[in-house]
């Protein structure tokens, strides 16, 4: 059992490294097309041979440092397709490495942004009330009934084709974060509404404490503790 657990942790660590440094583990850029090798089966083509730590097409390591060294590749003019190629001759293995980077890094970031946005909107709406509260409730009802998949597809179709890939991903995940914040924002709104009439907050107001101080030291901490309790 311990050996299986250790192997699982090693596999997860390797996938995490691939997600952090996809260009180093990929044999080619994910958009590089080899039109003479469409739907190629996994293997070596045009006399290619496998080598470790070869110099390939330049990229930015961690998105900052210029580099050209890759873990595996072929120094010759031949091509290596570890998982084959698609209809345009793009390497499936390289595209899988970059897909892991998007799925394991950008998607959790969108979830974190969604949670932070939900906390801010829910606390402000529940504490202030009035038109802010009414607007949040109506907007969250619209977001809840919207089918996420079709919204994202329609948004990407409406964006210009000349839009760069990273910017398009940022826009799509920002929309996902906004849509995902609707339901938890209503939860935090209810928590704050049940909290703002508690005796210690009323006593704080009577003692002359500012709204910002009460909000920061009591309301926000209470919501954070409830988040920790629900997650555990």
Phi, psi and omega in degrees: 000319179294322179295321178294318178296318179296318179296323178295319178294322177296317178297318178295321178296320179294318178297322177296320177296319178298320180293326180284320183235067184293327182293326180291321181276336181283147179279330181220165171298147186293338181260000181291127183251135173240088189295339179279357180229058177282147179051041180285140176285158177302131180160193183249138185229148177058040176074027180285152176223146185278130177226153179262144176053057180267161177268121181238207180292141184294151177207181179248115179290125185060021180075006185231310190270124176296133181207165177219357182279134178237155184297311179227158178169188180233123180285345180276185179280356179287171183237144177241122176240100183291327178240015182088187181227163180267196185293340178259005181081020178274140185288123181293323181296316179295321179291328177293320178298315180287329175295324176297323179298320180289315186290320187268344182245311185285320181296314174299328176296320176296324178294320178295317178297321179298318180293317179297318178296321179295319179298313182296311182294316182295319180292315181296315181294317181290329183275321183276319182071202177069215185290333178295316179295316180296320179294319179296318181297314181292318180294321179293326176296321178293316181294325183293321183277348180286132174285116187302316186300314182289329177295316180294318179297316179295322179296314180294326177291330180281338180288150180294149181291337180280359180293136181292155181300310179300320179293321177298320177295319179299317180295315181297314181288334173294320176295318177299320178296320178294317179293321182287345181276353186294307183294310178295334177295323177293325178295313180293327176299316178295321178298316182290322178296325177285344184264330192289344177258014177290158186296322184290329176287319176297322177293323177296317176299317181294330180279355177097010178291140181287160179296322180296321179292315178297321180296317186283318188266345183237304184293311182294319179294323178297317179293322178295320178295323177293325176297314180296321181292320180288327180286329179281000000 
